């Protein structure tokens, strides 16, 4: 029987700072680059695994308060950091893995995104980094 999980309280941590209260969307994608290893005599393309090319896109409300999104993220532009996205705020487990990108890179930060009558939000893309899924309770 198929089941579905509705993520009502995910946890998003960027460089050890919990940004869950400003985050409206988190998509962490694990990608392994396909390398063509087709040789003469093959009748179809075949591939082998290359380097990982992982990515995480976060949508966050902008806030300029101390310890909020801008103050946390501005000094991280152009640096490598650790990013963790978990389905819930509970401890890591097999049913609540801490999906982690270690040494992921933040290339840019939109400093303002203003539209009349709307809350400011920005999409951030964290590039690369080593993927892991922590299922152990610390």
C-alpha positions, 0 to 999 in steps of 0.5 A: 500500500502506498503512503505519502508524507506531508512535510508540515514542519521541515527544518532548514539549517544554513551554516549552523543557523536555523532558517526554518522560520523564514523558509517557504520552500527547500529542494535538495537534489542529488545528481551524479553526472553521467559520463558516456562510456560507449565503445565501438561495437555497442549498439546503444549509449552506455554511461558510468557515474562521474562526479556528484553535482548536488544543489539545493534551492531555498526560498526565503522571506527576506528580513533585515533584523539581526540574526535573520536571513540577510544578516545570516546569509550576507557574509556567506556569499562566496564561501563554502558551508554546511546546509542541512534539510530535514523533513521534521524538527525531530532528531535524525532517524531513518524516518527523518534523515538529515539531508546534508550538503557539506562544502556547498557554495553560495554564489549570490544573494539577492539583497532586495526583491520588492513588489508592492503588496507582497512579502519579500522573498528570494530564491537562493541556490547552493551549488555542489558539496558532498551529499549525505543522509544522516540517520543517526541520533546525535 
